[in-house]
């Protein structure tokens, strides 16, 4: 924090010196190149900066805007680098559930929680995207961050995946607002043609807990702090978005 404030102060000072009227330099005390300011010189500089900010506050606004732009650019580059370093984990894990063309050029990776209302809204959008664009695959990363019920449902999904029932269980769970219970999950599994006893056993498998932990750790590494969040190409896109916007981002990734 200190270094950023120091940078901001330098930016402000630079802006003041660049925009100062003629005679400004003559008002200050001479300083030998490379030497430190004396207490008197420092006090004079501070007084001049204060005066300039009062007379022209746009200098400070410009410095802050410049700093914010640099911060955003730096964050975007760091995020892009993080995504690039995790491509195998994002798109190359054969254990991840997916829909769409498995050999598609573009992968849309969704980090989601089954209890998240915005994630529920995105189900139909993602399904439609996979259906309308044969060059897209949707990869699901379950991250149960909204409490114990999210954990139960995420475990049920990955347990159902072992029986080829991930998509069907996902549709059932995310279209039901009731809290998950063992009896309800058993009934749902049976209705979907799954082995309910196996589902309940697999839900308790430490390997499934480890997969969920790995998904959550990956999300944290990428700076994801909410759901849904999408990785499309080199971009991280937070929040629910429309089908049209999804397609535009996919097209951009294909063009890149």
Buried (B, 14 or more C-beta within 10 A) or exposed (E): EEEEEEEBEEBBBEBBBEEBEEEEEEEBEEEEEEEEBEEEBEEBBEEBBEEBBEEBEEBBEBBEEBBEEEEEEEEEEEBBEBBEEBEEBBBEBEEBBBBBBEEBEBBBBBBBBBBBEBBBEBBEBBBEBBEEBEBBBBBBBBBBBBEEBBBBBBBBBBBBBBBEBBBBBBEBBBEEEEEBEEEBBBEBBEEBEBBBEBBBEBBEBEEBBEBBEBBBEBBEEBBBEBBBBBBBBBBBBBEBBEBEEBBEBBEBBBEE
